[in-house]
Each structure stands twice: as C-alpha cells, then as structure tokens.
Amino acid sequence: MTELTEDKVILGFELFSSIPNISHFVTSRNGGCSEDTFASFNCAPFSGDNPEKVKRNQDVLCSKMGVQPHRLIIPFQTHGSTIRAIDPFYVSLSPEEQQRRLHGVDALITDIPGYCICVSTADCVPILLYDSVNKAIAVIHAGWRGTVAKIVKQTLDMMDHTYNTEAKDVIAAIGPSISVDSFEVGEEVYDAFRKIGFDMTKITVWKEETQKYHIDLWEATRLQLTDAGVLPDNIEISGICTYEEHERFFSARRLGTKSGRILSGIMLQK
C-alpha cells in the first residue's frame, strides 16, 4: 500500500494510484478525535461511537480526499450478502429513504461519478473493484460469513448484469484485515467453507500447538476473484493484518465489537 496523505493517516493501493478517474482511500486509527476503543480516527457511523465525533472525523476525511460529505455512502452492514446499486433511482430518494435502503447491505456498486461508496471493517476484509472499461466501481465487506456466501462473486455478477462488466477488465484491491496467522476458527467455520466448495488445502492451516484451524481470508477472496476471471496481476493484497497491527488499524478481536472501524472507499471522478 501507499500513503495518500503526508500525515500517513490515509492509505491507498498502488494499482489504483495511477488511474486518473478514480479516487480511493483506506483509513487508519490515527489523526481523529474519537476516544477509548474508538480512538481516534473512527469514521464509521454504526459502531457505537459519539455521532458528533464521527461526523468531525468524516469531515476531516472528506476534506483530505475531496469528497462532498453528503456523498459519502456508508451502509449498515450485517455480515450478509445484499448488494445495493447507487443508481439514479437511489439518488432521487430523500436522505431518510436513502439511509433506509442502506440497512442490511454489505456491498455497493455504482457508475455515477461523485459518490464515494464505502464499507467499514475491523478484521473483516474490505474489497475495492474498478471496471476499467465500463467505468464502474464496487466496494465489498466480507467477513467469513460473506466469504462463504461468495459475496465477491455475487458482486461481480451484479456488475456484469448492471454495467456489462467483464472480470478480465476488473482491478481489485484487498485491504487491511485479519491474516491467516491470527484468524483461528472453530470446526463449524471450517465446515462452512468446506461445504460450499472451497479447496481447504489452499485456504487453511492447522496449528498443532492450538489444535485449531486457521483460515486465510485473503486467499479465499483472491481465489473468488481469479475463479471469476479477474487477472492475477490485477489484484493487490495489502498484506496488513489488523489483529497484529491493532495500534495502527482497528481490530474487533483486539478491542471488542464496540470499537472503531476502518473505512475503505472508492469514487469515480467527474
């Protein structure tokens, strides 16, 4: 990853940095005004943080990234696989109705410039997609449940249906999230991945010392992308483990679920 701001608070991906018609970001923990387990740059509105402090943090983010605050689109995620298009119909709705339609949504797609679509994570995997031919974007929140539901493939399918996206034209980035070394799981989670058809030899490690499986969400995500037709050279993995680097990035396993979130966003420029 690369640092997008001089204060090193906001990061980006090398693959996206050379593309002139999109802007994107991944936030870190530092540089904001939130406190305690939300300290300090928490921009996620559904985390339990003080709403006024979240708004102040969002204003800082928008100022740095050139985003109009009312066009920062953040869904209320539920570890499901619902995907919402930010389309002319959505844009025509009242702010209250727009917010209602973002409830229970874990991925967003759009081809409308000026709308920054986002997901919030704290160990789960944020994925950003860009269709370089049809000029469409997507952002995905994928925890283990979303990964088992193959939300990445579903999002690519919806982009194909909506924008005629072909996977070979997609550039993808996998953001800071929990690594295989830190993601210890129980038998029920292992079985969920196995039953849906993942090659467990590629995405799991057995740790003798703990007698537990560890699942590689980065590789599971990468395999969904390549199996769909995304070219390997068009995929960037941050390689940053939120659990290990919890002082720089929010980690729910370290801080508890009532804590701050990383915000990852992507926007088409006008």
C-alpha positions, 0 to 999 in steps of 0.5 A: 500500500501507499500513503495518500496523505503526508500525515500517513493517516490515509492509505491507498493501493498502488494499482489504483494510484495511477488511474486518473478517474478514480479516487480511493482511500483506506483509513487508519486509527490515527489523526481523529478525535474519537476516544477509548476503543474508538480512538481516534480516527473512527469514521464509521457511523454504526459502531457505537461511537459519539455521532458528533465525533464521527461526523468531525472525523468524516469531515476531516476525511472528506476534506483530505480526499475531496469528497462532498460529505453528503456523498459519502455512502456508508451502509449498515452492514450485517455480515450478509450478502445484499448488494445495493446499486447507487443508481439514479433511482437511489439518488432521487430518494430523500436522505431518510429513504436513502439511509433506509435502503442502506440497512442490511447491505454489505456491498455497493456498486455504482457508475455515477461519478461523485459518490464515494461508496464505502464499507467499514471493517475491523478484521473483516476484509474490505474489497475495492473493484474498478471496471476499467472499461465500463467505468464502474466501481464496487466496494465489498465487506466480507467477513467469513460469513460473506466469504462463504456466501461468495459475496465477491462473486455475487458482486461481480455478477451484479456488475456484469448484469448492471454495467456489462462488466467483464472480470478480465477488465476488473482491478481489485484491491484487498485491504487491511484485515485479519491474516491467516496467522491470527484468524483461528476458527472453530470446526463449524467455520471450517465446515462452512467453507468446506461445504460450499466448495472451497479447496481447504488445502489452499485456504487453511492451516492447522496449528498443532500447538492450538489444535485449531484451524486457521483460515486465510481470508485473503486467499479465499477472496483472491481465489473468488476473484481469479475463479471469476476471471479477474487477472492475477496481476490485477489484484493487490493484497495489502498484506496488513493484518489488523489483529497484529497491527491493532495500534495502527488499524482497528481490530474487533478481536483486539478491542471488542465489537464496540470499537472503531472501524476502518473505512475503505472507499472508492469514487469515480471522478467527474 
